[in-house]
């Protein structure tokens, strides 16, 4: 971990080219080192207990506890001729190969602790769907005690839950969906065990703490969305392979308080950015608010009336009044006249004197 810390410092100071070393490689090597240092450098030998050792001891103890448990045939209800429970192990690193690998080391350590070697199988043995089907049938019939695989190969479509009593996560994936796929192999309808166990084997002062904390944060946010109840307005997530310098250095230091301080510094920086953005927006909005207040708060005075326009208007109204007091229009009055002689006589009287109205008669 000290070497990883030195690499992080060199990357931060730009002492190495990005093609030679970067944070992607650092995070990948950090995850490998959390499983076993020989995944980073095969020449290294890790003294003392390792994650592989702890996993082997855990699997061997569960094997001894449940190796005589009887299971039944789901179709007939008759007891199966072969007793024994099944355990599942998930690990994405150190898959089977010709050189040293995690899978081979785990199988060897299980053999030393009393688990029959032929009952420890790898999902990588199946090269096609037919071979995978036969492997799964052997797991359901009790012909194996431990099945080791990765999430991609032993996730969706793995129907081996009948005897599964224990599941072990040797590493932490990036996504909560991958954890759900892993645990769905044992938390599944058709499992004949009344209780099951799920274990996570972690390495102190390693990238395991960062990975599992990230999964917990992502899972909590996803669950809030699924329930439709958001307790926070926003959430900042870390990408699948991204890691900042402060968090990486805190992890490599081995002091949990350093990691807490790094997280607190990030939160302080985020809140400071929000405060600056708020103040900038406040300054930008204030002149508009002042201008709007001045427009709405003071009413503009009416312009002084023009005396010339007032005289013109009064003369116009006077002319309208005079035309209103005239007699009726002779032509309109003539149209109202009917065919009777009395009406024609009244019309001729009205139309006399050159068509001018007789004011005294109208009055």
WOSUL-V654735 format. One record per backbone hydrogen bond with DSSP energy under -1.0 kcal/mol. NH is the residue of the N-H (numbers start at 1). CO is the residue of the C=O. Records with the same first field share a line. If there is no record, write none. Layout:
# WOSUL-V654735
NH=CO  CO
This chain:
# WOSUL-V654735
5=1
6=2
7=3
8=4
9=5
10=6
11=7
12=8
13=9
14=11
15=10
21=17
26=22
27=23
28=24
29=25
30=26
31=27
32=28
33=29
34=30
36=32
39=36
40=37
41=37
44=41
54=50
55=51
56=52
57=53
58=54
59=55
60=56
61=57
62=58
63=59
64=60
65=61
66=62
67=63
69=66
73=78
77=73
80=71
84=69
86=163
87=145
88=166
89=147
90=168
91=149
103=94
105=101
106=102
107=103
108=104
109=105
110=106
111=107
112=108
113=109
114=111
115=110
119=116
120=117
121=146
123=148
125=122
126=123
132=128
133=129
134=130
135=131
136=132
137=133
138=134
139=135
140=136
141=137
143=138
145=119
146=119
147=87
148=121
149=89
154=150
158=155
165=86
166=86
167=197
168=88
169=199
170=90
179=175
180=176
181=177
182=178
183=179
184=180
185=182
186=183
187=183
188=186
191=188
192=162
197=165
199=167
201=169
211=207
212=208
213=209
214=210
215=211
216=212
217=213
218=214
219=215
220=216
221=217
222=218
223=219
224=220
225=221
226=222
227=223
229=224
248=244
249=245
250=246
251=247
252=248
253=249
259=255
260=256
261=257
262=258
263=259
264=260
265=261
266=262
267=263
268=264
269=265
270=266
271=267
272=268
273=269
274=270
275=271
276=272
277=273
278=274
279=275
280=276
281=277
282=278
283=279
284=280
285=281
286=282
289=285
290=286
291=287
292=288
293=289
294=290
295=291
296=292
297=293
298=294
310=306
311=307
312=308
313=309
314=310
315=311
316=312
317=313
318=314
319=315
320=316
321=317
322=318
323=319
324=320
325=321
333=329
334=330
335=331
336=332
337=334
344=340
345=341
346=342
347=343
348=344
349=345
350=346
351=347
356=353
362=358
363=359
